[in-house]
Amino acid sequence: MQRPAGVIFDFGSTILHQDWLSLVAGSKRMLELAENAPDLTPEEVQLVADEINEEVHRLRDESMVEFSHQSFHRLLYESLGFSFAISPYELEKEFWEAIVRFSPSEGIYDVLDSLDKHRIKAGILSNSPFNGGVLTDELVKHDLAHRFSFLISSIDYGFRKPHKRLFQIAVRKMSLEPQDIWFVGDKLEYDIRGAIDYGLYPVWYNPEEKPGEIDGEYLEVRSWHEFREKIESVVGR
């Protein structure tokens, strides 16, 4: 384990903790915004969305190709006969605001303070069907957007973690070599596998102490306090 010159973080369940999620609330909001909403309940709309989601999730994992939320919306709502007066981006924002509530993960501000103190770069690489603008706006709510030099959402690039192309782009944005970067995420199959394969030092953020393992060397931390101690110990050598 060597001193990092940069740290790349995952987004959801890593930097931000998901406090609440309701896809039905999103369907309800879309019905409110539709110009010619059919006579369906939010729950009925969500049943159709769940059917499509099952197909999409399987194909995404098999291909490592991302499927945009805007495309998903068109597929779902046009098949049901919906139409909207606002733009696809505005719909995406409205849906996001309706379905989810986040709060900063405990200790993340202290971690970022330590990185700043030691002049260690920070960036974000997220698997998400929502575009980078939506994710950045969420960071702004929590006074976090300015703490990162870049944010990559997989949908803006077409591939998903663990595809090597996403890690290649993130490394280039840091202007560092892979071996000088730590990658921190909560998903073994996406974050840790991708980091190992591309030569970054992987850190599994596992506050819920979920069981699991993957081939290759990686560090497991159970809290941001523990991660910060690791950074301080490595920098102080």
Backbone as a ProteinNet text record, in pm:
[ID]
protein_1_A
[PRIMARY]
MQRPAGVIFDFGSTILHQDWLSLVAGSKRMLELAENAPDLTPEEVQLVADEINEEVHRLRDESMVEFSHQSFHRLLYESLGFSFAISPYELEKEFWEAIVRFSPSEGIYDVLDSLDKHRIKAGILSNSPFNGGVLTDELVKHDLAHRFSFLISSIDYGFRKPHKRLFQIAVRKMSLEPQDIWFVGDKLEYDIRGAIDYGLYPVWYNPEEKPGEIDGEYLEVRSWHEFREKIESVVGR
[TERTIARY]
84.9	0	88.3	72.8	154.4	67.9	133.1	61.8	-9.8	-139.9	-209.7	-183.4	-172.5	-170.1	-311.1	-401.1	-540.6	-630.5	-754.4	-855.4	-980.9	-1031.2	-1155.8	-1261.5	-1376.8	-1484.7	-1602.6	-1673	-1807.5	-1900.2	-2022.4	-2118.3	-2217.1	-2320.7	-2424.8	-2378.2	-2420.7	-2382.9	-2234.5	-2168.5	-2026.8	-2010.9	-2010.4	-2005.8	-2137.5	-2246.7	-2379.6	-2451.2	-2524.9	-2604.7	-2749.1	-2806.1	-2945	-3037.9	-3109.4	-3199.1	-3337.5	-3378.4	-3516.1	-3522.6	-3601.1	-3620.3	-3762.1	-3833.1	-3966.5	-3987.1	-3978.1	-4001.7	-4148.2	-4237.5	-4379.5	-4401.8	-4326.4	-4337.2	-4295.2	-4197.2	-4157.3	-4267	-4332.2	-4443.3	-4557.7	-4581.6	-4686.1	-4653.5	-4527	-4486.6	-4498.6	-4466	-4478.2	-4624	-4714	-4856.5	-4902.9	-4849.1	-4884.1	-4836	-4721.3	-4660.6	-4710.3	-4770.9	-4812.9	-4925.8	-4918.8	-5024.6	-5152.8	-5137.4	-5253.8	-5238	-5229.1	-5204.7	-5318	-5284.7	-5389.1	-5448.8	-5556.4	-5626.3	-5559.1	-5440.8	-5362	-5319.5	-5304.4	-5250.3	-5097.4	-5027.6	-4880.7	-4832.8	-4905.1	-4865.9	-4876.5	-4978.8	-4994	-4883.4	-4847.4	-4736.4	-4607.1	-4588.2	-4464.7	-4453.2	-4562.9	-4558	-4499.4	-4539.3	-4483.1	-4335.1	-4302.5	-4162.7	-4076.1	-4127.8	-4051.8	-4023.7	-4119.5	-4099.3	-3985.5	-3988	-3882.9	-3748.9	-3751	-3628	-3560	-3638.9	-3581.1	-3501.5	-3554.3	-3483.2	-3358.7	-3374.9	-3264.6	-3149.2	-3178.4	-3071.4	-2992.1	-3061.7	-2991.6	-2898.4	-2947.7	-2866.7	-2749.8	-2772.2	-2664	-2550.2	-2583.8	-2479.3	-2405.8	-2478.3	-2414.6	-2321.6	-2360.1	-2286.7	-2191.9	-2212.6	-2141.2	-2168.7	-2280.6	-2325.1	-2437	-2427.6	-2526.2	-2650.9	-2764.9	-2893.9	-2948.1	-2973.4	-3004.7	-3144.7	-3157.9	-3290.3	-3383.4	-3330.3	-3414.8	-3469.6	-3386.6	-3434.1	-3536.4	-3510.5	-3604	-3739.9	-3737.9	-3862	-3939.3	-3870.3	-3938.6	-3999.4	-3921.3	-3969.5	-4093.8	-4090.3	-4201.5	-4323.4	-4303.8	-4420.2	-4482.4	-4402.5	-4462.5	-4538.5	-4491.2	-4565	-4699.1	-4710.2	-4835.6	-4921.6	-4870.5	-4947.8	-4932.4	-4827.4	-4800	-4738.1	-4755.9	-4675.3	-4650.8	-4540.3	-4498.5	-4461.5	-4483.7	-4448.8	-4307.2	-4248.8	-4114.5	-4010.4	-3885.4	-3778.1	-3744.2	-3680.2	-3636.9	-3546	-3457.8	-3369.7	-3450.9	-3549.2	-3632.8	-3712.4	-3760.4	-3829.8	-3737.8	-3614.7	-3517	-3493.4	-3479.1	-3459.3	-3580.9	-3699.4	-3822.1	-3835.3	-3801.4	-3810	-3711.4	-3587.7	-3485	-3530.3	-3580.9	-3622.9	-3738.2	-3818.4	-3934.7	-3901	-3797.6	-3780.5	-3681.8	-3587.7	-3475	-3437.8	-3388.9	-3333.3	-3198	-3097.5	-2962.9	-2918.2	-2821.5	-2747.8	-2600.9	-2509.2	-2367.1	-2333.9	-2254.6	-2212	-2130.8	-2153.9	-2089.2	-1936.8	-1873	-1727.8	-1669.2	-1753.1	-1697.3	-1632.6	-1688.3	-1627	-1486.4	-1468.2	-1336.3	-1236.8	-1282	-1194.7	-1148.7	-1241.9	-1207	-1116.2	-1135.1	-1043.8	-901.8	-888.7	-755.6	-690.8	-770.7	-715.8	-669.5	-750.2	-711.3	-581.7	-573.6	-455.4	-327.4	-337.8	-219.4	-209.2	-292.4	-291.5	-309.7	-405.1	-442.3	-568.2	-562.7	-676.8	-794.9	-915.8	-1036.4	-1127.6	-1185.8	-1281.4	-1389.2	-1487.9	-1601.1	-1623.5	-1646.2	-1683.8	-1803.5	-1919	-2043.4	-2108.1	-2159.7	-2251.6	-2390.1	-2442.1	-2573.3	-2640.2	-2772	-2845.9	-2883.1	-2852.7	-2878.9	-2752.6	-2770.9	-2654.2	-2577.6	-2456.4	-2367.6	-2421	-2500.9	-2559.1	-2652.9	-2731.9	-2823.8	-2745.2	-2640.5	-2559.8	-2486.1	-2434.8	-2364.9	-2459.5	-2581.2	-2679.7	-2707.5	-2707.6	-2728.1	-2610.6	-2489.4	-2372.3	-2377.8	-2425.7	-2436.1	-2524.8	-2632.7	-2723.8	-2650.8	-2546	-2475.2	-2339	-2318.8	-2193.9	-2072.8	-2088.3	-1981.9	-1927.1	-1999.1	-1958.9	-1819.3	-1788	-1659.8	-1541.9	-1570	-1462.1	-1399.3	-1456.8	-1408.7	-1370.5	-1261.3	-1213.1	-1292.1	-1362.3	-1446.5	-1550.3	-1657.5	-1758.7	-1790.2	-1776.1	-1809.3	-1931.9	-2037.8	-2153	-2145.5	-2164.7	-2147	-2234.9	-2354.4	-2443.6	-2387	-2302.8	-2244.7	-2134.3	-2094	-1985.1	-2023.7	-2141.4	-2191.6	-2158.3	-2048.8	-2010.6	-2031.8	-2039.9	-2055	-1931	-1904	-1804.7	-1851	-1762	-1616	-1546.1	-1613.1	-1548.6	-1423.4	-1316.3	-1187.6	-1189.6	-1277.1	-1278.5	-1314.4	-1407.4	-1444.6	-1328.7	-1257.6	-1143	-1031.2	-1015.1	-914.1	-942.5	-1068.1	-1106.2	-1082.2	-1122.3	-1104.1	-956.8	-872.4	-728	-672.7	-715	-668.8	-711.4	-832.7	-879.8	-797.7	-738.3	-653.4	-510.4	-474.4	-337.2	-234.8	-269	-182.4	-170.3	-79.8	-69.3	-164.5	-219	-315.1	-263.7	-137.3	-83.8	-74.8	-91.5	-86.3	-225.5	-327.5	-466	-532.1	-602.8	-690.8	-831.5	-903.4	-1043.9	-1128.7	-1229.4	-1311.6	-1456.9	-1512.6	-1652	-1711	-1842.2	-1911.3	-1949	-1924.7	-1964.6	-1840.8	-1828.2	-1714.6	-1711.4	-1827.7	-1830.4	-1809.5	-1839.3	-1823	-1699.4	-1694.2	-1588.9	-1454.5	-1455.4	-1329.5	-1275.3	-1362.9	-1318.7	-1259	-1327.7	-1278	-1145.7	-1133	-1008.4	-891.9	-915.2	-809.2	-765.4	-862.1	-829.7	-755.1	-780.5	-712.8	-587.9	-556.9	-431.3	-437.1	-559	-571.8	-570.1	-541.6	-545.6	-689.9	-754.3	-896.8	-923.7	-1024.7	-1068.4	-1218	-1254.5	-1395.6	-1454.2	-1541.8	-1611.6	-1733.4	-1730.1	-1829.3	-1883.7	-1953.5	-2001.6	-2105.3	-2176.7	-2278.3	-2220	-2088.6	-2017.6	-2082.5	-2109.6	-2167	-2062.4	-2104.6	-2008.8	-1975.1	-1857.5	-1819.3	-1669.5	-1623.6	-1482.4	-1467.4	-1352.6	-1323.7	-1174.7	-1136.5	-995	-916.2	-800.8	-715.5	-695.1	-597.1	-565.7	-648.8	-708.6	-782.2	-791.5	-818.1	-835.5	-984.3	-1028.5	-1167.5	-1171.7	-1258.4	-1278.6	-1426.8	-1457.5	-1595.6	-1653.4	-1569.4	-1617.3	-1522.4	-1569	-1480.6	-1374.2	-1404.8	-1302.4	-1184.9	-1216.3	-1111.3	-1033.5	-1103	-1035.4	-941.4	-989.6	-907	-780.5	-794	-676.6	-576	-625.7	-536	-461.1	-532.5	-468.6	-360.7	-394.1	-298.7	-176.9	-199.6	-86.4	6.8	-50.7	31	106	39	103.8	214.5	196	293.6	416.7	421.7	539.6	664.2
-119.8	0	124.6	207.8	327.4	451	563.5	689.6	722.3	752.2	788.2	933.3	957	1094.6	1140.3	1042	1071.7	962.8	999.6	901.9	924.8	817.8	823.5	748.3	811.3	755.9	715.5	612.5	585.8	694.8	701	805.2	754.3	681.1	636.6	526.6	532.6	437.3	443.7	548.1	569.4	712.5	809.8	949.9	990.3	951	983.3	855.9	867.8	757.5	775.3	669.3	675.7	654.3	759.3	752.3	700.6	723.5	690.3	675	577.4	556.8	507.7	571.9	527.9	551.1	443.6	455.2	486.8	440	471.5	622.5	688.5	834.8	900.8	841.7	893.9	876.1	760.4	737.2	834.5	861.5	957.3	1096.1	1136.3	1267.8	1275.4	1168.7	1167.9	1178.7	1114.6	1127.6	1272	1339.4	1479.1	1569.9	1534.4	1619.9	1589.2	1474	1433	1521.4	1549.7	1630.4	1549.1	1422.5	1337.9	1206.6	1215.1	1096	995.3	869.5	766.4	738.9	668.2	638.6	521.1	549.9	449	503.5	415.5	456.4	454.1	524.8	515.7	372.6	294.1	154.7	73.5	101	30.4	69.2	196.3	241.2	174.1	164.3	107	-41.5	-112.2	-253.2	-270	-184.4	-189.4	-150.6	-47	-3.9	-117.1	-191.4	-301.9	-410.9	-438.1	-538.6	-496.7	-370.2	-319.9	-318	-275.5	-269.2	-404.1	-510.1	-644	-678.4	-644.3	-668.5	-581	-453.3	-357.4	-394.5	-427	-458.9	-580.9	-680.9	-801.1	-766.5	-690	-655	-564.4	-471.5	-383	-463.1	-558.5	-635.2	-727.5	-782.2	-872.4	-798.8	-678.2	-606.5	-499.6	-455	-340.1	-211.9	-208.7	-89	-24.5	107.5	179.2	211.8	216.4	248.5	371.6	477.2	605.8	609.2	688	706.5	776.7	868	935.6	837	743.9	641.7	550.3	516.5	432.9	501.7	631.6	707	705.2	727.7	728	591.4	486.6	350.7	321.5	359	331.9	417.5	548.8	637.4	648.1	639.1	640.3	510.1	400.8	274.5	279	365.3	379.6	494.4	568.7	676.8	810.9	827.2	955.2	1052.8	1182.4	1285.4	1397.1	1469.1	1572.8	1699.2	1812.3	1941.1	1983.4	1925.7	1965.9	1873.7	1916	1843.8	1713.4	1619.6	1494.9	1520	1621.7	1650.7	1699.4	1785	1833.2	1718.6	1626.7	1509.2	1424.9	1407.3	1330.1	1392.6	1524.7	1596	1581.9	1596.8	1586	1445.2	1345	1207.3	1184.4	1229.1	1216.3	1282	1404	1476.5	1406.6	1333.6	1267.2	1135.5	1065.8	926.8	905.8	997.3	962.9	1077.4	1040.1	1135.9	1082.6	1170.3	1134.3	1222.2	1171.9	1253.2	1214.1	1305	1270.7	1153.6	1060.1	949.2	1001.8	943.8	992	986.1	1099.7	1106.6	1147.9	1163.2	1191.8	1329.8	1427.1	1560.6	1555.3	1477.6	1465	1400.1	1300.4	1235.5	1335.3	1412.9	1510.2	1619.3	1655.8	1752	1696.4	1568.6	1506.2	1503.4	1470.6	1468.9	1608.1	1708.7	1846.3	1883.6	1847.4	1881.4	1824	1703.8	1636.1	1651.8	1739.6	1768.9	1642.5	1561.9	1441.1	1471.3	1449.7	1480.1	1388.3	1439.2	1359.2	1370.8	1258.8	1256.5	1153.9	1147.6	1056.1	980.7	849.5	764.9	680.8	704.7	641.8	563.3	444.4	374.5	433.5	501.9	564.2	585.1	559.7	594.6	742.3	815.1	959.4	1035.4	1143.9	1214.5	1288.3	1326.2	1388.4	1517.4	1591.3	1714.2	1689.1	1582.6	1546.8	1508.6	1428.5	1386.8	1505.2	1593.5	1712.2	1800.9	1818.5	1899.6	1840.1	1707.6	1644.4	1673.3	1670.3	1704.3	1848.5	1937.9	2079.3	2095.3	2018.6	2026.6	2003.3	1921.4	1881.7	1949.6	2055.4	2131.5	2042	1953.8	1858.8	1872.1	1935.7	1936.4	1994.9	2101.6	2169.8	2091.9	1982.9	1905.4	1806.2	1793.4	1695.2	1762.7	1716.8	1779.7	1734	1620.1	1574.6	1477	1461.4	1358.2	1291.7	1160.7	1082.2	998.1	1016.8	927.2	833.8	706.3	607.5	637	692.4	714.6	816	906.7	1007.4	950.1	824.7	763.5	629.7	578.1	459.2	326.6	318.6	193.8	205	89.1	80.5	17.8	53.3	-23	-168.8	-264.3	-253	-236.6	-185	-171.7	-83	-127.9	-59.1	82.4	109	241.2	350.3	320.7	420.5	451	347.8	368.2	442.4	413.2	483.2	632.9	669.5	810.7	877.6	809.9	866.8	890.1	794.2	809	926.4	940.7	1052.3	1186.4	1192.1	1316.7	1354.1	1255.1	1283	1318.4	1290.9	1314.6	1242.9	1118.4	1036.3	897.3	817.3	678	594.6	485.1	404.9	363.2	324.6	275.8	384.6	510.8	621.4	664.5	585.6	622.7	512.2	552.2	460.4	476.3	363.8	369.3	311.5	388.2	348.2	330.6	213.7	190	79.9	66.6	-29.4	-159	-168.8	-288.2	-366.1	-489	-571.7	-596	-628.8	-671.7	-557.5	-434.3	-319.4	-237.5	-193.2	-100.8	-170.7	-274.3	-340.6	-421.5	-492.5	-568.4	-475.6	-364.3	-271.4	-209	-171.1	-109.2	-207.5	-331.4	-432.9	-453.9	-468	-498.3	-385	-260	-148.2	-101.4	-163.1	-133.8	-25.2	16.7	110.9	32.6	101.5	33.7	36.1	-81.7	-85.5	-84.9	-6.7	-0.1	-29.6	-136.1	-173.9	-103.7	-7.7	63.5	-21.1	-80.8	-181	-154	-41.5	-6.3	-102.3	-172.5	-267.3	-406.4	-419.1	-545.8	-661.7	-636.3	-739.9	-847.8	-975	-1080.4	-1074.6	-1121.5	-1126.4	-1117.6	-1163.6	-1153.4	-1162.8	-1120.2	-1123.2	-1148.3	-1214.5	-1244.4	-1115.6	-1107.1	-990.6	-922.1	-834.2	-762.6	-635.7	-613.3	-490.8	-467.7	-344.3	-305.4	-294.4	-345.7	-330	-235.4	-134.3	-43.3	-41.1	-25.4	-30.5	107.9	210	346.5	444.5	569.9	674	711.2	691.5	715.2	619	493.2	393.6	427.4	470	507.1	625.8	724.3	841.9	803.5	711.8	665.5	598	522.8	458.9	564.2	665.5	773.2	840.2	874.9	944.4	858.3	727.8	640.2	623.1	615.3	598.6	727.5	840.7	970.3	997	950.5	980.6	893.5	796.4	708.3	781.4
0	0	0	-104.1	-112	-101.3	-75.9	-62.6	-192.4	-186.2	-309.8	-348.5	-478	-527.3	-564.2	-576.9	-607.3	-553	-522.9	-478.6	-561.3	-623.1	-697.8	-616.9	-600.6	-520.3	-609	-564.6	-615.3	-558.6	-607.4	-568.1	-462.8	-507	-416	-323.7	-197.5	-91.7	-59.3	-105.2	-75.3	-24.7	-113.8	-70.8	-6.1	-69.6	-18.2	25.8	134.7	185.8	139.8	84.8	39.4	158.1	196.3	311.8	275.7	151.5	112.2	-38.5	-84.3	-228.3	-252	-345.5	-382.4	-531	-609	-752.5	-782.4	-697.2	-714.8	-704.8	-616.6	-605.7	-737	-804.9	-935.5	-1039.5	-1037.9	-1131.1	-1104	-977.1	-940	-995.5	-983	-1032.8	-1184.8	-1254.6	-1399.7	-1443.4	-1370.8	-1400.5	-1382.3	-1281.7	-1257.8	-1370.2	-1430	-1532.1	-1673.9	-1693.5	-1827.8	-1879.5	-2009.1	-2070.4	-2091.6	-2119	-2145	-2069.7	-1938.5	-1857.2	-1873.8	-1900.3	-1909.1	-1771.1	-1769.9	-1644.8	-1574.8	-1521.6	-1451.6	-1315.7	-1219.7	-1090.7	-1097.3	-1006	-1002.2	-986.6	-909.2	-887.7	-1017	-1097.3	-1225	-1322.6	-1324.4	-1408.7	-1364.3	-1233.8	-1181.9	-1213.7	-1221.4	-1259.6	-1399.4	-1491.9	-1627.3	-1623.9	-1545.2	-1532.1	-1476.6	-1379.9	-1321.3	-1424	-1510.9	-1615.9	-1710	-1749.9	-1839.1	-1766.2	-1639.6	-1560.6	-1550.2	-1535.8	-1524.9	-1650.4	-1766.3	-1891.4	-1902.3	-1868.5	-1881.3	-1790.5	-1665	-1569.8	-1613.8	-1666.4	-1713	-1829.1	-1924.6	-2040.6	-2002.3	-1908	-1864.1	-1802.8	-1715.5	-1649	-1745.5	-1842.1	-1938.7	-2033.5	-2073.5	-2178.7	-2125.9	-1999.6	-1942.5	-2021	-2093.2	-2164.6	-2083.6	-2064.8	-1983.5	-2065.6	-1998.3	-2059.4	-1989.4	-2064.5	-2001.5	-1944.3	-1837.7	-1778.8	-1876.3	-1956.1	-2054.8	-2157.8	-2203.2	-2297.3	-2230.8	-2105.2	-2030.9	-2020.4	-1990.3	-1980.6	-2112.2	-2220.3	-2350.7	-2379	-2352.9	-2376.3	-2293.4	-2166.8	-2076.2	-2107.5	-2107.2	-2111.7	-2250.9	-2355.1	-2488	-2515.5	-2456.7	-2473.1	-2400.9	-2298.8	-2223.4	-2276.2	-2375.4	-2434.2	-2365.6	-2284.3	-2218.9	-2318.2	-2293.6	-2359.3	-2259.4	-2280.8	-2186.6	-2262.3	-2197.9	-2258.2	-2222.6	-2117.7	-2075.7	-2138.5	-2135.5	-2203.1	-2131.1	-2202.1	-2137.3	-2017.5	-2026.9	-1913.1	-1793	-1816.3	-1706.4	-1644.1	-1727.2	-1674.6	-1587.2	-1633.8	-1557.5	-1419.8	-1417.9	-1291.1	-1199.4	-1256.5	-1176.7	-1115.9	-1196.2	-1147.5	-1032.9	-1052.2	-947.3	-817.7	-828	-707.8	-637.1	-714.2	-654.5	-586	-633.9	-590.4	-476.5	-456.3	-368.6	-275.8	-157.3	-62.9	-15.5	-22.4	20.1	136.7	210.8	307.1	296	331.8	324.1	417.3	368.9	453.3	571.2	686.6	808.7	795.6	814.6	810.3	677.3	573.1	440.2	434.7	507	506	566.8	674.2	737.4	642.6	567.5	469.5	364.5	312.8	208.9	263.2	389.5	453.1	458.1	490.6	495.2	357.6	255.8	120.5	79.2	110.9	79	149.9	276.6	357	295.6	242.6	187.1	34.8	-20.8	-164.4	-248.4	-206.6	-279.2	-359.1	-488.3	-574.7	-544.8	-572.4	-551.6	-672.6	-713.3	-823.9	-797.3	-884.9	-870.1	-1000.3	-988.5	-1101.5	-1058	-1120.8	-1077.6	-1190.1	-1157.5	-1246.4	-1226.1	-1327	-1310.8	-1445.9	-1452.8	-1573.4	-1577.8	-1470.1	-1463.7	-1503.7	-1579	-1631.9	-1522.1	-1556.4	-1459.2	-1400.7	-1477.3	-1425.8	-1309.2	-1317.6	-1209	-1084.2	-1100.8	-985.9	-924.4	-1009.2	-957.4	-878.7	-927.6	-854.9	-717	-707.4	-576.4	-483.5	-537.5	-455.9	-407.2	-492.1	-454.8	-332.4	-324.3	-209.4	-77.8	-83.3	38.1	51.1	-28.2	-25.2	-52.6	-151.4	-183.4	-325.4	-413.4	-554.5	-574.1	-500.1	-519.4	-462.3	-391.8	-330.7	-428.3	-547	-643.4	-774	-833.1	-956.1	-1078.7	-1068.2	-1178.5	-1125.3	-1202.3	-1177.8	-1310.4	-1314.7	-1432.9	-1401.1	-1479.5	-1473.7	-1593.4	-1569.3	-1676	-1797.6	-1775.8	-1888.9	-1988.1	-1941.7	-2030.4	-2118.8	-2092	-2167.4	-2231	-2196.7	-2265.3	-2201.1	-2125.2	-2059.1	-1908.7	-1842.3	-1698	-1635	-1510	-1434.8	-1427.6	-1443.6	-1436.9	-1571.8	-1674	-1803.8	-1793.7	-1856.1	-1842.7	-1900	-1998.5	-2061.3	-1961.2	-1871.1	-1770.1	-1676.5	-1634.5	-1546.2	-1620	-1747.4	-1827.2	-1831.4	-1853.2	-1858.4	-1723.6	-1614.8	-1480.9	-1449.8	-1487.5	-1464.5	-1544.3	-1668.2	-1750.5	-1691	-1637.5	-1577.6	-1454.1	-1389.8	-1274.1	-1314	-1438.6	-1486.9	-1399.2	-1364.4	-1281.3	-1343.4	-1290.4	-1329.4	-1243.8	-1297.5	-1220.7	-1083.1	-1075.1	-947.9	-840.8	-880.6	-785	-737.6	-775.9	-744.9	-663.2	-557.7	-485.5	-541.9	-552.6	-593.4	-481.6	-438	-323.6	-367.2	-341.6	-374.4	-289	-294	-207.7	-278	-409.5	-484.4	-530.2	-482	-521.1	-671.4	-730	-869.6	-967.8	-926.8	-1015.5	-978.6	-855.9	-813.2	-792.8	-712.4	-676.6	-794.9	-865.6	-982.7	-1088.2	-1116.1	-1216.3	-1178.5	-1051	-1003.7	-1011.9	-969.5	-976.8	-1121.2	-1210.3	-1349.9	-1418.1	-1374.4	-1440	-1364.9	-1252.8	-1185.3	-1080.9	-1040.5	-930.1	-798	-687.7	-558.4	-508.7	-491.5	-459.6	-309.4	-270.6	-131.5	-128.4	-59.9	-46.2	75.6	50.7	158.2	195.3	315.7	353.1	494.1	513.2	647.9	703.3	617.2	663.2	687.3	667	690	614.1	487	401.9	375	371	336.5	188.1	154.4	13.7	-3	-116.3	-150.1	-300.6	-347.4	-489.9	-506.7	-614	-636.7	-656	-591.2	-603.6	-469.5	-465.5	-341.9	-330.8	-214.6	-188.7	-38.4	-2.7	136.7	165.8	280.1	322.9	442.3	434.9	548.2	583	712.1	760.6	788.6	780.6	807.6	742.4	727.3	675.4	777.8	905.1	1008.1	987.8	961.5	937.1	811.1	706.4	581.6	604.6	678	705.9	783.3	876.9	952.3	859.7	762.5	665.5	584.2	538.7	461.9	546	667.9	754.7	785.5	804.3	835.5	715.9	596.6	475.1	443.8	457.5	429.4	529.8	654.4	759.1	758.9	669	666.7	622.1
[MASK]
+++++++++++++++++++++++++++++++++++++++++++++++++++++++++++++++++++++++++++++++++++++++++++++++++++++++++++++++++++++++++++++++++++++++++++++++++++++++++++++++++++++++++++++++++++++++++++++++++++++++++++++++++++++++++++++++++++++++++++++

